[in-house]
Amino acid sequence: MATKDQQVRHVAEGTALGVLAHGIEAVTSAKLEFELAFEAAWRRWSRAGEFPSISGPHAGNLFWLGVQKSERRQGPRAAWDTGQWSTPYVVLRDWTVEECLDLHADELATVDDWKALGQLFVAGFTFGHIRYAEDGVAR
């Protein structure tokens, strides 16, 4: 069984790829909204049970902390740049989001599972707190 930190890291990376797969450039870094969006997505995601260390009333905070640490980690396929906006990005040079998703998918969650989590996560944000990749405009 993976440690709590390994599970959080895997989910932060998978969510980054899932968000990118939907053409999202960034979401707000406002901590409360970020955590609530994740918690709502996590409750609805069919694969959440595969990550038992991310549960309970602090799941959103664990995810938020994992996202904050992601940029400093060694060896990820994707990470998050944080500031006013939380911006997911592919770390592997010249790799596409789809290629990274294929590499990240495993027995815990498939490519489609990560895309579903990304979609559920983004759905939790309010108007003006999502930036789309095609035009960089917040909606």
Buried (B, 14 or more C-beta within 10 A) or exposed (E): EBEBBEBBBBBBBBBBBBBBBBEBBBBBBBEEBBBBBBBBBBEBBEBBEBBEBBEEEEBBBBBBBBBBBBBEBEEBBBBBBBEEBBBBBBBEEEBEBEBBBBBBBEEBBBBEBBBBBBBBBBEBBEEEBBBBEEEEEBE
